[in-house]
């Protein structure tokens, strides 16, 4: 990796009381520890097991066939939730690989995924670059990270404060990024950009690590934006001003109810569509839904709401894509 450089004219992350904070004027998550604890306990004790509609998940043969059909071209495969296998500029990238059954430290009770990942760690190709947006268990999955290290030796990009986690797992090439910092890695230019969220893995580490999204630029000029987890905020217009046009946005559309809690940390489908407009996206691919029950909305509601909202924002057809888990899309 080359040295990190700041994006011209942009300011770095804010800190409040020694902890990372959201951009000035944005939500500072704080629905109250009691309220949040009650909500999370409701998710842990929720025994719903949704039944996916036909076509929600592709079988192994279809996954393999789709990937073969796009070999040699820029493409992505949705593995479920926020995990994408990306082929960009001749490099293989993996985002937020939650490929385990439970989004929590074992053996604690926690929400369980109700569909399998499209590919297991053993089925993944060698990974050149691993992108992690933040520390939550459904995005930074320790069993997956440990298993991946046994098969690959990727470069790792993480927001500030998360490098120690990967070094303890034996990863040697780990680069931390502040918001608006860019690095050139494996021929790709990657910039960490702000998100409106928070960080926590244990009872005492709230916001001790940063959260972010990533804009990936290829030598051919393609721009892909992996949003990560975020609430809606004016900062996306700033990201658009810095990077427009963005060819493809990987945008979260699920985990948004009840709004009194989730509005501070997750967009709803209508806000996700507005985000795509704000950043100057040419097209978008939906993620962060249909894999694990984290919140109160019906688990298969988000796509219809998002497609309607995207049409209202002027995105039609392949400009607003909702892949099946395991589906490969050419970029």
Secondary structure, DSSP 4 states (H G I P E B T S, - for coil): -PPPEEPTT----EEETTEEEPPTTS----S-HHHHHHHHHHHHH------PPTTSB--HHHHHHHHHHTTTS-EEEEEETTEEEEEETTEEEEES---SSBSSSTTS---BBSS--SS-GGGSPPPSEEE-----TTTS-HHHHHHHHTT---EEEEETT-HHHHHHTT---EEEE-TTEEEEETTEEEEEE--S----SSTT-TTSS---EEEEE-TT--EEEE--S----THHHHHHHHH-SEEEEEEE-----SHHHHTTT---HHHHHHHHHHTTEEEEEEES-SSB--SSS-TT-HHHHHHHHHHHTT--GGGEE-PPBT-EEE-
